Amino acid sequence: MSTRGCSHLDAVESIKQPKRPECEECVKVGDHWVHLRTCQECGVTLCCDSSPNRHATKHARESGHPVIASAQPSERWLYCYPDDAFAEY
């Protein structure tokens, strides 16, 4: 029985937190971001879809890593790209 809505979300045992409050890819190219997301597979922190470069979504598509967590201090949620599933924690 699923507790979070999909098998990818259920597989997250502990939430990976951002190492730094910045999009690693935007920093490389000198660009800006709106909000941050942390990949729950590899721990990379990247920008959200409201940001110009949408690095978190690009990472998920290219790597196959399905789940991100919001890296915003006041937000506690997970999102699964393949299942379009959302869960708070």
N, C-alpha and C positions, 0 to 999 in steps of 0.2 A: 504494500500500500504506500503510495506517495505521500510525503508529508509537506513538500514544498511545491508540488505541481508538475514536476518532470524529473526524469532520472538524472539529468545533468545537475540540476539544483540539489537533488537529494545526495549526490555524490560529494558535494562540498562539505568537508568535515570541520575545517576551521577557516575563518575568513582571512585571506591575505590582505594586509594593510599596505598602503603606499610607502615606499622607502623615502621618497621626497614628494613634496606637494607641487609637482610639475609634470607636464607631458614630456616624456623623454624624447619623442620624435619632434615636437614643436621646438624644443630647446635646440636640437641639432640644426634646424633650418631657420632659427631666429623668428619664429612665428608666435602667435598667442593662442590661448584656449579659453573656453568658457567654464566648463566643469570637467572633473577628472573621473576616470574609471580604472579599476585595477583588475587585471586578468586573474582569474582564480586558478588557472592552470600554471602559469609561469611567473606571475607576480609583477609583470610590467604595468606601469601606470601611464595611461594615454588619455587623450581628449575625447569628449563626448560628441554626439551627433549635432549639437548646437554650435560646436566649434567649427571653424572653417575647414580644417583638414580631416575631421572625423577619424582620427587614428585608431581609436578603440575598435570601431566597427571594421576598419580595414584589417587590423590585426586578427580579429576573430575569423574573418573570411579567409585570409591567407594562411593562418596557422591551424585552423580547425579547433581552436580553443573556444568552447561554447559559452562559458559563464564569466560575467564581469560583476564586480561590486562597485557601488558608488564609492568614490574616494573623498567625497565631501564630508567634512567633520560632523555635520548635523543629520546626515542621511545614513540609514542602515537597511540597504536592500541589495538584492541580487537580481540579475537578469540573464536569461538563457536565450541566446540568439536563435539556434535552430528551432526551438519550441515556442518562441515568443512568449516565454513564461517569466513571471515576476514574483518575487517573494521578499517579504521583510524579515529581518532577523533581529 
